[in-house]
Amino acid sequence: MFARLGRLWRRARRQRWMSVAVENLATGARGVDVLPIDDLIRHEFGEGCPCGPKVELHHDQDGADVWIHVHASLDGREVREHAKAHA
């Protein structure tokens, strides 16, 4: 799982994205949000963000559940990045 997070972080730094690890101290729930930097809106952590993030459940090495929220940009950078990667 940490290797996957490392790949997400390297991708984020190259493509104007950032990763933020979050933990709910009341419930112990852990997660990672992958957010676009300098987007048209301010993104909210978790599933309640207006961009409708993709949510994936991963299991940490210690067996804990870690939710990964991959947010969508509103400026369309995913389309440009995908086209550039396949050019």
C-alpha positions as CSV (number, residue, x, y, z in Angstrom):
1,M,0.0,0.0,0.0
2,F,2.8,2.4,0.9
3,A,4.4,1.7,-2.5
4,R,1.2,2.7,-4.2
5,L,1.0,5.9,-2.2
6,G,4.6,6.6,-3.1
7,R,3.7,6.3,-6.8
8,L,0.6,8.5,-6.3
9,W,2.8,11.1,-4.6
10,R,5.5,11.2,-7.4
11,R,2.7,11.5,-10.0
12,A,1.1,14.3,-8.0
13,R,4.2,16.3,-7.8
14,R,4.8,16.1,-11.5
15,Q,1.3,16.8,-12.6
16,R,0.2,19.6,-10.2
17,W,-1.5,17.3,-7.7
18,M,-1.0,16.9,-4.0
19,S,-1.6,14.1,-1.5
20,V,-2.8,14.7,2.0
21,A,-3.1,12.0,4.7
22,V,-6.0,12.5,7.1
23,E,-7.1,10.7,10.2
24,N,-10.3,11.0,12.1
25,L,-9.2,11.1,15.7
26,A,-12.7,10.2,17.0
27,T,-13.2,7.1,14.9
28,G,-9.6,6.2,13.9
29,A,-10.5,6.1,10.2
30,R,-7.6,6.9,8.0
31,G,-7.5,8.2,4.4
32,V,-5.5,9.9,1.7
33,D,-6.9,12.6,-0.5
34,V,-5.3,13.3,-3.9
35,L,-6.2,16.8,-4.8
36,P,-5.5,19.1,-7.8
37,I,-3.4,22.1,-7.0
38,D,-4.7,25.6,-8.1
39,D,-8.0,24.2,-9.4
40,L,-11.1,26.3,-10.2
41,I,-12.7,25.3,-6.9
42,R,-11.5,24.7,-3.4
43,H,-11.8,20.9,-2.8
44,E,-13.1,19.4,0.4
45,F,-11.6,16.3,2.1
46,G,-13.5,13.1,1.7
47,E,-16.5,12.0,-0.3
48,G,-18.4,15.2,0.2
49,C,-16.4,17.2,-2.3
50,P,-18.4,18.7,-5.1
51,C,-16.0,17.2,-7.7
52,G,-17.3,13.7,-6.9
53,P,-13.9,12.0,-6.0
54,K,-13.2,8.4,-6.9
55,V,-13.0,6.4,-3.7
56,E,-10.9,3.2,-3.2
57,L,-10.4,1.1,-0.1
58,H,-7.0,-0.2,0.6
59,H,-5.6,-2.3,3.5
60,D,-2.5,-1.0,5.3
61,Q,0.3,-3.3,6.3
62,D,-1.1,-3.4,9.8
63,G,-4.5,-4.5,8.5
64,A,-6.1,-1.1,8.9
65,D,-8.5,0.2,6.3
66,V,-7.3,3.3,4.4
67,W,-9.7,5.2,2.1
68,I,-8.1,6.9,-0.9
69,H,-10.1,9.8,-2.4
70,V,-8.9,10.8,-5.9
71,H,-10.5,14.1,-6.7
72,A,-11.3,15.3,-10.2
73,S,-10.1,18.7,-11.4
74,L,-12.6,21.2,-12.8
75,D,-10.0,22.7,-15.1
76,G,-9.8,19.6,-17.2
77,R,-6.1,18.8,-16.5
78,E,-6.7,15.0,-16.6
79,V,-7.7,15.2,-20.2
80,R,-4.6,17.2,-21.1
81,E,-2.3,14.9,-19.0
82,H,-3.8,11.8,-20.6
83,A,-3.4,13.2,-24.1
84,K,0.2,14.2,-23.4
85,A,1.0,10.8,-22.0
86,H,-0.3,9.0,-25.1
87,A,1.1,11.4,-27.7
